Amino acid sequence: MKLESNLVAPHFKRKDIYGRMIDLEDYRDKKVLIAFFRHAGCPFCNIRVHNLQKVQPELKARGLEMIFLFESKEKVLLNSVFHKEISPIPLISDPEKQLYAAYGLEESGYKAAVSHIQTFVQTAFKASVAGLPMHLMAGGESVKTMPAEFLVAPGLRIAEVHYSERLNDRMSVDKLRAFAARPA
């Protein structure tokens, strides 16, 4: 079931790939972007991660934390130099997709296929030029997973939900900046 604004964000307490315990409760007094991605080799996702990494210092200075989740197994993420270097942003592996289910992420073979047909070549080219990883799924991941992003306000209330309609459909960075600039 998809989540809506004003609900309390589903709680989680998980180790990230760096071995740090990430407890959503620790973010109770903060603003946070919780971003769900597909697999570690997805060029659509890795471009988004790359772009978020570039603005992370600015957004953090404005009070916005980030937590990233991938459906890939931890060892797959740790084998990727790109993913290992995402720190200080927590990166959580959820191959069983328990958090994906708790946050109502959608699986759609149709939407994923349309995205690949319409924009894969351009996206793959951009990822390649940027030196971002792009490879087939490493096992257990789903070609149908659709990304989603959640802006969570202090008090762990969901302020905004964005379930992607296409693999490159994400919240704008300007929207993230505006959320970070809001008074707590």
C-alpha positions as CSV (number, residue, x, y, z in Angstrom):
1,M,0.0,0.0,0.0
2,K,1.4,3.4,-1.0
3,L,2.1,5.9,1.8
4,E,0.8,9.4,1.9
5,S,1.8,12.7,3.3
6,N,1.2,13.3,7.1
7,L,1.7,9.7,8.0
8,V,4.5,8.7,10.4
9,A,7.3,7.2,8.4
10,P,7.6,3.4,8.9
11,H,10.3,2.8,11.5
12,F,13.5,0.9,10.6
13,K,16.7,0.1,12.4
14,R,19.3,-1.5,10.1
15,K,23.0,-1.6,9.6
16,D,24.2,0.2,6.5
17,I,26.9,-1.3,4.3
18,Y,29.6,0.5,6.3
19,G,28.5,-1.3,9.5
20,R,26.8,1.7,11.1
21,M,23.4,1.2,12.8
22,I,20.9,3.5,11.2
23,D,17.8,3.9,13.4
24,L,15.2,6.2,11.9
25,E,14.3,7.3,15.5
26,D,17.7,9.0,15.5
27,Y,16.3,11.3,12.8
28,R,13.2,12.4,14.8
29,D,14.3,16.0,15.1
30,K,15.7,16.3,11.6
31,K,14.5,16.6,8.0
32,V,15.5,13.6,5.9
33,L,15.3,12.3,2.4
34,I,14.7,8.6,2.3
35,A,15.5,7.4,-1.3
36,F,14.8,3.9,-2.6
37,F,16.7,2.7,-5.6
38,R,16.8,-0.3,-7.8
39,H,19.9,-2.5,-8.2
40,A,23.5,-1.4,-7.9
41,G,24.0,-1.5,-11.7
42,C,21.0,0.6,-12.6
43,P,22.2,3.6,-14.6
44,F,19.0,5.6,-13.8
45,C,19.6,5.1,-10.1
46,N,23.3,5.7,-10.2
47,I,22.9,9.0,-12.0
48,R,20.5,10.1,-9.3
49,V,22.8,9.0,-6.5
50,H,25.7,10.8,-8.2
51,N,23.6,14.0,-8.5
52,L,22.5,13.8,-4.9
53,Q,26.1,13.2,-3.7
54,K,27.1,16.5,-5.4
55,V,24.4,18.5,-3.5
56,Q,24.6,16.6,-0.3
57,P,27.0,19.0,1.5
58,E,24.8,22.0,0.6
59,L,21.6,20.2,1.7
60,K,23.1,18.9,4.9
61,A,24.3,22.4,5.7
62,R,20.6,23.5,5.3
63,G,19.5,20.7,7.7
64,L,18.5,17.9,5.3
65,E,19.9,14.4,6.0
66,M,19.8,11.5,3.4
67,I,19.4,7.8,3.7
68,F,19.7,5.6,0.5
69,L,18.3,2.1,0.1
70,F,19.2,-0.4,-2.6
71,E,17.7,-3.8,-3.3
72,S,21.1,-5.2,-4.1
73,K,22.9,-7.5,-1.6
74,E,25.5,-5.8,0.6
75,K,28.4,-7.7,-1.0
76,V,27.3,-6.4,-4.4
77,L,27.3,-2.8,-3.1
78,L,30.6,-3.2,-1.3
79,N,32.2,-4.6,-4.5
80,S,31.4,-1.3,-6.2
81,V,33.9,1.5,-5.6
82,F,31.2,4.0,-6.5
83,H,28.7,2.7,-3.9
84,K,31.4,2.3,-1.2
85,E,32.2,6.0,-1.7
86,I,28.7,7.2,-1.0
87,S,29.5,7.6,2.7
88,P,28.8,9.7,4.7
89,I,25.3,9.1,3.3
90,P,24.0,5.9,4.9
91,L,23.4,3.2,2.2
92,I,21.2,0.3,3.3
93,S,21.0,-3.0,1.5
94,D,17.5,-4.5,1.5
95,P,17.5,-7.6,-0.8
96,E,14.5,-9.0,0.9
97,K,12.8,-5.7,0.2
98,Q,11.1,-5.5,3.6
99,L,11.5,-1.8,3.7
100,Y,10.5,-1.5,0.1
101,A,7.2,-3.2,1.1
102,A,6.8,-1.1,4.3
103,Y,7.1,2.1,2.2
104,G,4.8,0.8,-0.5
105,L,7.2,0.7,-3.4
106,E,5.7,-0.5,-6.6
107,E,6.8,-3.2,-9.0
108,S,5.8,-2.6,-12.6
109,G,7.3,-4.4,-15.5
110,Y,5.4,-2.2,-17.8
111,K,6.7,1.1,-16.4
112,A,10.3,-0.2,-16.3
113,A,10.1,-1.5,-19.9
114,V,8.7,1.9,-21.1
115,S,11.5,3.7,-19.3
116,H,14.1,1.4,-20.9
117,I,12.6,1.8,-24.4
118,Q,12.3,5.6,-24.1
119,T,15.5,6.7,-22.3
120,F,17.9,3.8,-21.7
121,V,20.4,4.7,-24.4
122,Q,20.7,8.3,-23.3
123,T,20.8,7.3,-19.7
124,A,23.4,4.7,-20.3
125,F,25.5,7.2,-22.2
126,K,25.3,9.8,-19.4
127,A,26.3,7.1,-16.8
128,S,29.2,6.0,-19.0
129,V,30.5,9.5,-19.5
130,A,30.3,10.1,-15.7
131,G,32.1,6.9,-15.0
132,L,29.1,5.4,-13.1
133,P,28.6,1.7,-12.7
134,M,26.2,0.1,-15.1
135,H,25.7,-3.7,-15.2
136,L,23.2,-6.4,-15.2
137,M,21.5,-7.4,-12.0
138,A,23.6,-9.5,-9.7
139,G,21.0,-11.9,-8.5
140,G,17.7,-11.6,-6.6
141,E,17.0,-8.1,-7.8
142,S,13.9,-7.3,-9.8
143,V,13.7,-5.6,-13.2
144,K,10.3,-4.3,-12.1
145,T,11.2,-2.3,-9.1
146,M,10.2,1.4,-9.4
147,P,12.1,4.0,-7.3
148,A,10.5,6.2,-4.7
149,E,11.6,9.2,-2.5
150,F,10.2,10.4,0.8
151,L,10.8,13.8,2.5
152,V,10.4,13.3,6.2
153,A,9.9,16.2,8.5
154,P,10.9,16.5,12.2
155,G,8.6,14.2,14.2
156,L,9.1,11.6,11.5
157,R,6.0,12.8,9.6
158,I,6.1,12.2,5.9
159,A,6.0,15.7,4.3
160,E,6.1,14.5,0.7
161,V,5.9,11.3,-1.3
162,H,7.2,10.7,-4.8
163,Y,6.6,7.3,-6.3
164,S,8.3,7.2,-9.7
165,E,6.3,6.8,-12.9
166,R,9.5,6.3,-14.9
167,L,12.9,5.1,-13.9
168,N,14.3,8.7,-14.2
169,D,11.3,10.4,-12.5
170,R,12.5,11.8,-9.2
171,M,11.9,14.9,-7.0
172,S,13.7,18.0,-8.3
173,V,16.8,19.2,-6.5
174,D,15.0,22.5,-6.2
175,K,12.2,20.8,-4.3
176,L,14.8,19.2,-1.9
177,R,16.4,22.7,-1.4
178,A,13.0,24.2,-0.6
179,F,12.2,21.5,1.9
180,A,15.6,21.9,3.5
181,A,15.0,25.6,3.8
182,R,11.7,25.3,5.6
183,P,11.7,26.1,9.3
184,A,11.8,22.9,11.4
